[in-house]
Amino acid sequence: MADQSRGELGDFLRSRREKLTPAALGLPPGRRRRTAGLRREEVAEQAGIGVDWYIRLEQGRAVSPSPTTIDALARALRLAPAEHAHLRALVRSGGPPRLHPRNRARFHPAHHR
């Protein structure tokens, strides 16, 4: 994923996280919040992914989330279908195509010159 795409992905995730409230997810309000919206930990827990992994995504670090992870984040962030499609596009943009494990053995750059 290109640097710009990673930054856009992080901005998108952050903006959607900030729009949600704990009440929208059925979570107790908990302790005082310094910023609006959910905490990163809450999004990661709802998505079933590690907090550190979510933080890396939101900070625009070089990580490559799987389609399953993206779908889990879309559910956790309660994204509309268009937002979910946009999230998938952000992840795909700038990165190399993902090869299914069965196809990796068949693809060798030397054979495609």
N, C-alpha and C positions, 0 to 999 in steps of 0.2 A: 504494500500500500504506500503510495507517495506521501511525502510529508504534509502537503496541503490537504490531501484526503483525510489523513489521520487527524489533523486539526479540525476539519469540518465534522468528522465523526464525533470527536470529543465535544465540540460545541453543541452538536445536535443532542447527544446523550444528556449533557448537562442541562440544556434548556428544557428537555422533557422531564427530567428528574425534578427540576425546580418547580414545575407546574403541578406536580402531584402532591397531595397531602397525605399524611398517615391515615386520616379518616377514610380517604378514598379507597384504601387498601384494607380497611378494617383493623388497622393497627392502633394501639393506644397512643395518645399524644406524647407520652413519655416526658423526658426532661426538656428544659428550655432549648429552643433551636436558635442558632445564630443566623441561619439563612433560611429562606423560604424553601418549601418542598421537602422531599425525602432526603435522608442521609444516603451516602453511597453504600453504606453497609446494608441499609434496608433494601435498596435496589438489588444488590448482589444476592441477598438472602431470598428475595422473591423470585429471582431468576435461577437460583440454584447454582450459582457460580461463586468462586472465591472473591473476597473483597479486593485483594491485591490485583486480581485479573481485571475486575471492573475498573479499578482506579487507573490501571495502565491504559485501558481503552479510552477512558474519559480524558486522560492527560495526553492522549495522542502519541503514546509510545508505539514502537514497532512491534505489534502483535498481530496475529492472524486468527480472528475468531471463526469458529466453524459456523455453518448455517444453523445448526441446532442451538448454538449459543446466541446467535442473532435472534432467532425465533423466541427463545426464552426471555431475552431482554425486551423484545417487543411486547410480550405478554406482561412482563413485570411493569413496564412503563405505560401499559394500557394504550398502546399506539393504535391509531386508526389504520385501516388497510393502506391508505396512501402514505402514511408516515412509515409503516412497516416496509413498504416497497422502497421508500427513500433511504431507510436505514440499510437495507440490503445493497442498494446501489452505492452508497457511501463506502461500504466494506469492499465491494467489488472494484471500485474505481482505482486505477493506478496500480493494482496488484497483479501478479502473474495469475494465469488461470489455474484453478485448483484441479488436480487430476485425481480421479477416483483411484484408490489403491490398486484395483485390478488393471488400470490403464497405465500406471507408472512404469511397469516393466516393459510395456510396448513402446513407450515414448523415450527416445534417446536422441539428443540433439545431433549427433553425428550422422544419424540416418536421415535427417531432414535438411540436408544442405543442398 
